[in-house]
């Protein structure tokens, strides 16, 4: 049994600890500064709560002693403390961050680390990165790679058509920061909340728009190999316009703590949600212009006699599957590990990765020939 240190006992940390404890192969010490969060943990012999201030480097490094890996389910702005402590103590490190600056720090730390440092192990970036790269590598020459992800309420009942399903800090962060993309073959940054598009999937109308962090390291990996690469968050129609009004016209972007307070006061948490993953890749195969797509919906469900939301399941499944693959020696044991370095088949066939395959809609991977050129 491997000993794991999990930092953060919030919405995602609580399910990570539950999944790992029940599988029987991990003992999880769950650390949080909030005792109320620790009291919500599952009572299990393989879970040990620990009151800890993550920003206290000495206490954090002491807690990491003897651990196989440290997993960060902390807010993005304190995740760096976990990465720095893991690099110093030689403990494997995994996180869920979508924050670009944090990932750059992890990459720098990995240059001298004696352990594996693996950021962005959640849904987006994370699974979406693994799945998109797997599709892209089947082409002789790439044209477009477009990634769309949404964590949505099944029954929207407010003007935003949205409920809080994950980190409020993370939501605001991705709505406010510049977004990486490849446009006309060149790496660039685009504005958040822009480039609005609409589409229908499975008979339901959606909108999508730029948000930060969802591409992970794919811009770096595919620069010079693809004409267009972008990531957009999916919402129900009308959401983007209201968010632009709040963040830009009312200038709440400049008062993010206040905006967080408003959202958490006004929008209830829901466990009745759906995670939508939609990827389209186009390019050439054997001289033909082809488009290949991956579409999937994952719903909330009961696991280990507890009801979990779809965003909890998909995010936790990502980091737990990567931890399993690391423990099994199926991914490198040292240095900076990108999500696209992880084999899709190994991930999706993993006991935790399989949560992504249980609720799939049609067209897990479909190809359409768009045209042809002379051989």
Order of alpha helices (4+ residues) and beta strands (2+ residues): beta-alpha-beta-alpha-beta-alpha-beta-alpha-beta-alpha-beta-alpha-beta-alpha-beta-beta-beta-beta-alpha-beta-alpha-alpha-beta-beta-beta-beta-alpha-beta-alpha-beta
